[in-house]
Amino acid sequence: MKKISFKILLIPIILVAGAGFALHLFNNGHVGAAGSQQQELDRLFGNMGILKIPHVTQSVEIQLKDAFGNWIRLSDYRGKVVFLNFWATWCAACVVEMPAMEKLHRRLKDRDFVMIAINMQESDAQVKAFFEKLKLSFTALLDSSGEVAASFAVNALPTTFVLDKEGRIVGTAIGPREWDSRASIALFDYLINVRPDSG
């Protein structure tokens, strides 16, 4: 049975509130003990054109089947940085970025990193054929009803969320990115190496 944490329904509100909170801190000159770390994260996210979300979100949870019928939960990956991508086979921009995603996945898969691509409302056969054609090896989940995408307020594809090791959303990107670029690798290296509660 598909499960979506009620906390996810607060994501759109949290993202807006988080942006306002960050602006408040900036305007008041509040840096804090992890100020230099936050500045580095700001730089790394900025280099990738990713909107950085302050740590005001709670851990998010979803449970979906993968293309082979296995149930997967986000909480299974606590302790790992999660690359969470929403996509569809008909999305041209998704097709463009998938090979770069695969390169990033292969580079970091043996570390505290996991890549999950949530397909929107297509069959397992379509997803399997697409993955085989592009030789993709990361995890594909099926959002058959579109309910999970709606709960994340996804209204454009591709959309990517970056979750820290505690399962909190720390960044979001709408549209394709060069995920195998130096800037991307530097960002995920940093997130993988940062202490869980210090980012």
VONUMAR-366862 format. One record per atom (N, C-alpha, C, CB): x, y, z. Coordinates in pm, whole numbers, padded with zeros to 5 digits, always signed. Glycine has a CB too. Layout:
BEGIN
XYZ...
END
This chain:
BEGIN
+00085-00120+00000+00000+00000+00000+00088+00124+00000-00095+00001+00122+00053+00217-00086+00132+00340-00095+00114+00423+00031+00092+00422-00219+00225+00470+00085+00219+00553+00205+00290+00684+00179+00282+00481+00325+00226+00792+00221+00287+00925+00212+00276+00989+00349+00218+01013+00102+00388+01031+00403+00386+01097+00532+00308+01227+00523+00529+01123+00583+00226+01254+00625+00149+01379+00626+00241+01498+00625+00056+01385+00748+00365+01476+00668+00460+01588+00672+00489+01641+00531+00591+01544+00739+00480+01552+00432+00509+01594+00295+00410+01698+00248+00508+01475+00201+00286+01689+00296+00183+01783+00253+00217+01926+00293+00049+01744+00311+00309+01940+00388+00349+02073+00433+00465+02128+00353+00386+02068+00580+00516+02049+00258+00637+02090+00185+00624+02226+00117+00672+01986+00080+00514+02252+00040+00506+02385-00025+00511+02499+00076+00377+02396-00106+00442+02481+00190+00443+02585+00293+00581+02599+00354+00340+02553+00403+00645+02485+00379+00777+02486+00440+00879+02555+00350+00823+02343+00471+00869+02528+00218+00965+02588+00126+00954+02739+00126+00945+02534-00015+00831+02789+00125+00810+02935+00127+00856+02992+00261+00660+02970+00103+00817+02925+00369+00857+02972+00502+01008+02969+00518+00790+02889+00611+01069+02864+00465+01214+02850+00476+01286+02962+00404+01259+02716+00420+01236+02997+00286+01298+03106+00211+01287+03237+00290+01232+03121+00072+01168+03258+00351+01150+03379+00431+01240+03381+00553+01006+03392+00475+01255+03264+00616+01342+03253+00733+01487+03283+00697+01332+03112+00794+01530+03229+00581+01668+03255+00537+01690+03403+00511+01700+03173+00410+01591+03469+00450+01602+03611+00423+01608+03690+00553+01484+03660+00338+01528+03647+00653+01529+03713+00783+01667+03704+00847+01424+03651+00876+01725+03585+00845+01858+03567+00904+01962+03651+00831+01899+03420+00900+01950+03654+00698+02046+03731+00619+02037+03880+00652+02023+03708+00469+01914+03930+00658+01894+04073+00683+01937+04113+00823+01748+04109+00663+01937+04017+00916+01976+04049+01054+02119+04010+01084+01884+03979+01150+02191+03967+00982+02332+03937+00998+02361+03819+01087+02401+04055+01052+02265+03725+01099+02283+03609+01186+02363+03502+01111+02146+03553+01234+02477+03465+01166+02561+03365+01101+02559+03236+01181+02706+03417+01087+02584+03240+01309+02580+03120+01392+02709+03041+01382+02463+03033+01353+02715+02934+01461+02837+02854+01471+02873+02788+01340+02821+02749+01577+02773+02753+01260+02800+02684+01134+02793+02780+01015+02700+02569+01113+02818+02908+01044+02807+03010+00939+02893+02982+00818+02841+03143+00994+03020+02948+00842+03110+02925+00728+03065+02804+00647+03255+02906+00777+03012+02704+00717+02961+02586+00647+02838+02622+00563+02925+02475+00748+02752+02705+00620+02634+02748+00545+02674+02830+00423+02540+02830+00636+02776+02912+00438+02824+02991+00324+02878+02901+00214+02932+03090+00369+02947+02795+00254+03000+02701+00155+02887+02627+00085+03096+02601+00221+02786+02587+00161+02670+02522+00100+02596+02617+00007+02575+02471+00207+02583+02743+00048+02521+02843-00039+02595+02851-00172+02520+02982+00029+02729+02851-00164+02811+02861-00285+02794+02737-00373+02958+02878-00247+02798+02619-00312+02789+02495-00387+02652+02478-00452+02818+02377-00297+02546+02507-00378+02412+02501-00436+02396+02605-00547+02305+02521-00328+02448+02725-00521+02440+02831-00620+02510+02796-00750+02497+02957-00565+02624+02729-00740+02698+02688-00859+02618+02594-00948+02828+02622-00820+02525+02519-00887+02442+02426-00962+02304+02483-00996+02427+02299-00885+02279+02605-00953+02147+02664-00977+02038+02591-00901+02116+02662-01126+02072+02545-00781+01977+02474-00697+01933+02565-00583+02038+02342-00641+01803+02572-00559+01751+02651-00448+01781+02580-00319+01599+02676-00463+01859+02642-00233+01895+02583-00103+01784+02611-00003+02031+02638-00052+01743+02506+00067+01637+02517+00167+01700+02508+00306+01529+02407+00147+01674+02606+00393+01728+02598+00530+01671+02476+00602+01694+02727+00610+01738+02432+00708+01694+02315+00781+01574+02346+00871+01808+02259+00865+01462+02380+00807+01338+02397+00882+01242+02285+00846+01274+02536+00852+01279+02200+00753+01193+02088+00715+01217+01969+00807+01215+02048+00569+01115+01886+00820+01129+01761+00893+01162+01652+00793+01000+01728+00973+01202+01538+00842+01229+01424+00755+01103+01389+00677+01280+01303+00835+01119+01358+00550+01005+01320+00467+01006+01169+00447+01008+01394+00331+00889+01114+00425+00876+00971+00406+00776+00941+00295+00834+00902+00536+00813+00851+00206+00722+00797+00108+00749+00648+00098+00739+00868-00031+00651+00577+00045+00669+00434+00020+00603+00402-00114+00608+00346+00136+00685+00356-00209+00637+00324-00343+00700+00193-00390+00670+00439-00443+00640+00132-00490+00699+00014-00551+00801+00056-00656+00591-00075-00614+00907-00025-00668+01001-00002-00777+00950-00073-00903+01144-00051-00739+01026-00065-01011+00982-00122-01139+00971-00274-01134+01077-00081-01248+01022-00337-01027+01019-00483-01015+00920-00529-00909+01158-00536-00982+00840-00434-00856+00736-00470-00761+00777-00471-00616+00685-00601-00794+00898-00426-00585+00945-00422-00446+00908-00289-00381+01098-00443-00440+00863-00295-00256+00833-00172-00184+00961-00106-00135+00738-00200-00066+00972+00023-00158+01089+00102-00116+01041+00220-00033+01173+00150-00240+01108+00245+00078+01077+00360+00163+01198+00453+00168+01036+00315+00306+01173+00582+00172+01283+00677+00185+01359+00655+00315+01231+00822+00179+01288+00618+00420+01354+00600+00550+01454+00484+00548+01250+00575+00658+01445+00398+00446+01545+00292+00432+01684+00349+00407+01506+00197+00317+01688+00476+00364+01816+00536+00325+01864+00643+00423+01803+00596+00187+01811+00642+00545+01862+00736+00645+02012+00711+00662+01787+00720+00782+02087+00819+00675+02232+00808+00682+02298+00827+00546+02271+00673+00739+02215+00842+00442+02268+00867+00308+02208+00995+00252+02237+00747+00214+02285+01064+00169+02233+01177+00093+02146+01119-00018+02349+01268+00035+02025+01171-00033+01931+01117-00132+01909+01218-00245+01797+01080-00065+01931+01171-00367+01902+01247-00489+01766+01196-00536+02016+01228-00600+01662+01279-00525+01524+01237-00554+01472+01314-00674+01432+01259-00430+01455+01242-00785+01423+01304-00913+01284+01259-00961+01530+01270-01018+01201+01355-01002+01070+01324-01061+01081+01339-01214+00958+01418-01003+01031+01239-01287+01053+01236-01431+00944+01153-01501+01192+01179-01462+00950+01154-01636+00863+01069-01719+00936+01041-01849+00724+01138-01745+00902+00931-01914+00971+00893-02037+00943+00990-02151+00930+00753-02078+00827+01059-02146+00791+01153-02252+00856+01290-02234+00640+01169-02257+00923+01309-02124+00985+01439-02092+01123+01449-02157+00997+01458-01937+01134+01533-02259+01260+01545-02335+01375+01589-02247+01243+01644-02450+01350+01685-02158+01456+01733-02069+01502+01624-01973+01408+01856-01990+01410+01536-01934+01446+01424-01847+01542+01330-01919+01319+01346-01801+01511+01303-02045+01596+01215-02126+01736+01274-02138+01535+01194-02267+01743+01406-02151+01871+01474-02166+01957+01458-02040+01850+01623-02196+01897+01472-01922+01977+01471-01799+02004+01331-01743+01908+01552-01695+01928+01232-01787+01945+01098-01730+02086+01040-01744+01847+01005-01795+02153+01052-01859+02290+00998-01868+02385+01063-01768+02343+01018-02009+02369+01194-01744+02453+01262-01645+02421+01214-01505+02435+01414-01655+02292+01187-01479+02253+01131-01351+02318+00995-01329+02100+01119-01342+02319+00914-01434+02380+00781-01424+02529+00791-01392+02360+00704-01555+02598+00887-01453+02741+00904-01425+02763+00945-01279+02801+01009-01518+02679+01034-01229+02690+01075-01088+02662+00956-00997+02593+01191-01057+02559+00880-01030+02524+00762-00952+02640+00662-00946+02401+00694-01011+02700+00633-01061+02810+00536-01065+02931+00586-00986+02850+00509-01210+02951+00716-00987+03066+00773-00916+03049+00765-00764+03087+00917-00958+02924+00781-00716+02902+00795-00572+02827+00679-00508+02827+00920-00546+02786+00580-00585+02699+00474-00533+02760+00393-00419+02662+00382-00645+02892+00389-00410+02956+00312-00303+02982+00395-00178+03087+00254-00353+02930+00517-00178+02944+00605-00064+02805+00626+00000+03008+00741-00105+02792+00723+00090+02663+00749+00155+02575+00835+00064+02684+00820+00293+02535+00774-00047+02460+00846-00150+02367+00746-00219+02556+00913-00253+02246+00790-00247+02153+00706-00323+02075+00794-00420+02056+00629-00229+02052+00741-00539+01976+00812-00641+01845+00739-00666+02058+00824-00772+01735+00814-00657+01602+00758-00678+01529+00844-00779+01522+00750-00544+01476+00780-00882+01399+00850-00985+01254+00805-00976+01458+00823-01128+01164+00898-00945+01023+00865-00931+00952+00896-01062+00958+00943-00813+00904+00791-01126+00834+00807-01254+00688+00844-01231+00843+00677-01337+00640+00937-01310+00504+00985-01294+00407+00915-01388+00499+01134-01317+00326+00829-01330+00206+00772-01393+00231+00695-01522+00110+00882-01421+00340+00618-01525+00365+00530-01638+00381+00387-01587+00491+00575-01717+00374+00291-01676+00377+00151-01636+00518+00104-01605+00316+00064-01744+00526-00007-01531+00656-00065-01502+00727-00108-01630+00642-00183-01406+00650-00155-01729+00709-00197-01856+00773-00079-01929+00602-00262-01946+00708+00035-01928+00764+00155-01990+00893+00198-01923+00663+00270-01986+00891+00194-01791+01009+00236-01714+01125+00140-01736+00975+00245-01564+01097+00011-01732+01202-00088-01754+01265-00073-01893+01145-00230-01737+01181-00056-01994+01230-00042-02131+01317+00084-02144+01114-00036-02230+01274+00192-02080+01349+00317-02084+01485+00300-02017+01271+00429-02015+01488+00237-01900+01613+00217-01826+01708+00125-01903+01583+00157-01688+01653+00024-01968+01737-00066-02046+01797+00007-02166+01657-00188-02093+01716+00088-02233+01762+00161-02350+01875+00257-02316+01647+00238-02412+01863+00327-02204+01964+00425-02165+02072+00366-02073+01898+00542-02095+02059+00236-02042+02155+00167-01956+02168+00236-01820+02293+00160-02024+02054+00259-01757+02049+00325-01626+02043+00221-01516+01928+00421-01617+02115+00245-01407+02123+00144-01301+02077+00193-01164+02264+00096-01291+02031+00318-01153+01982+00365-01025+01837+00320-01004+01993+00520-01015+01782+00350-00889+01650+00301-00850+01539+00383-00913+01636+00304-00699+01440+00313-00971+01323+00379-01028+01200+00337-00948+01306+00344-01179+01123+00435-00899+00999+00409-00829+00881+00455-00913+00998+00479-00691+00765+00394-00891+00646+00422-00973+00541+00499-00893+00586+00291-01026+00517+00622-00933+00411+00704-00874+00291+00693-00967+00456+00855-00855+00223+00579-00961+00118+00547-01057+00002+00645-01056+00066+00410-01030-00032+00696-00939-00145+00788-00928-00104+00934-00941-00214+00768-00797+00024+00963-00928+00070+01102-00929+00055+01168-00794-00004+01182-01032+00012+01091-00694-00015+01146-00561+00112+01196-00492-00083+01042-00475+00221+01121-00507+00345+01161-00441+00399+01290-00503+00452+01049-00452+00397+01297-00637+00442+01420-00704+00360+01539-00660+00434+01404-00857+00229+01519-00646+00142+01629-00601+00176+01671-00460-00005+01587-00609+00209+01574-00374+00242+01607-00236+00373+01684-00225+00250+01480-00153+00461+01667-00325+00585+01743-00331+00569+01872-00410+00696+01657-00392+00445+01901-00453+00415+02022-00531+00494+02027-00662+00445+02148-00449+00516+01909-00722+00588+01903-00850+00493+01944-00961+00645+01759-00876+00528+02049-01034+00444+02093-01145+00523+02110-01274+00376+02223-01110+00646+02061-01275+00729+02064-01395+00827+01948-01388+00804+02200-01411+00863+01895-01503+00959+01785-01509+01078+01824-01595+00893+01657-01565+01198+01781-01555+01228+01711-01430+01234+01806-01312+01359+01635-01443+01203+01755-01196+01224+01827-01070+01303+01737-00978+01087+01870-01004+01406+01792-00917+01494+01715-00829+01497+01775-00690+01636+01707-00887+01488+01689-00589+01503+01730-00451+01629+01664-00395+01378+01691-00366+01703+01740-00316+01821+01686-00248+01787+01674-00101+01947+01778-00269+01802+01553-00047+01774+01526+00094+01905+01497+00166+01675+01409+00110+01916+01551+00287+02037+01525+00365+02027+01387+00431+02058+01634+00472+02126+01354+00513+02131+01220+00573+02021+01195+00674+02265+01200+00638+01955+01302+00718+01843+01288+00810+01709+01280+00737+01841+01404+00908+01714+01283+00604+01591+01275+00526+01518+01406+00510+01499+01177+00587+01589+01518+00532+01529+01650+00519+01563+01711+00384+01577+01742+00633+01469+01782+00327+01492+01849+00199+01584+01968+00222+01358+01894+00134+01697+01970+00152+01791+02080+00166+01807+02159+00037+01926+02028+00211+01754+02106-00074+01766+02177-00200+01668+02124-00303+01908+02167-00254+01632+02209-00400+01543+02168-00506+01583+02235-00637+01397+02201-00470+01569+02160-00745+01604+02211-00878+01493+02176-00976+01740+02154-00927+01446+02275-01047+01347+02253-01152+01417+02262-01287+01229+02357-01144+01402+02158-01368+01469+02154-01497+01597+02072-01489+01500+02295-01545+01655+02041-01604+01774+01955-01608+01898+02027-01559+01798+01904-01749+01994+01949-01512+02123+02000-01469+02232+01908-01523+02130+02012-01314+02355+01958-01524+02470+01875-01561+02517+01804-01434+02587+01962-01626+02449+01695-01402+02471+01628-01275+02607+01561-01264+02364+01527-01252+02674+01544-01376+02808+01483-01372+02919+01588-01377+02825+01386-01487+02882+01715-01364+02980+01823-01371+03064+01831-01244+02910+01957-01396+03174+01905-01250+03259+01925-01132+03181+01991-01019+03381+02009-01168+03096+02087-01056+03018+02159-00955+02923+02065-00883+02940+02274-01020+02861+01975-00957+02770+01878-00897+02844+01782-00805+02695+01801-01005+02954+01729-00853+03033+01635-00773+03083+01702-00645+03152+01581-00854+03125+01829-00656+03172+01903-00538+03059+01919-00436+03225+02041-00579+02938+01948-00484+02824+01963-00395+02794+01834-00320+02701+02007-00474+02783+01724-00393+02746+01598-00328+02859+01543-00242+02706+01495-00432+02983+01566-00282+03096+01530-00196+03083+01599-00061+03231+01567-00264+03053+01728-00066+03041+01806+00057+02927+01755+00144+03021+01955+00024+02811+01731+00082+02695+01683+00157+02720+01545+00219+02572+01678+00066+02791+01460+00146+02823+01326+00197+02916+01334+00317+02887+01240+00087+03009+01427+00314+03110+01436+00418+03070+01519+00539+03234+01494+00360+02965+01600+00526+02926+01688+00636+02866+01607+00750+02825+01794+00587+02888+01652+00874+02831+01583+00989+02679+01597+00986+02889+01639+01122+02603+01494+01022+02458+01491+01006+02383+01613+01057+02405+01374+01075+02418+01667+01173+02341+01776+01231+02411+01910+01222+02311+01746+01373+02517+01918+01141+02593+02042+01137+02565+02122+01012+02740+02014+01145+02487+02066+00915+02464+02136+00790+02348+02223+00796+02447+02042+00681
END
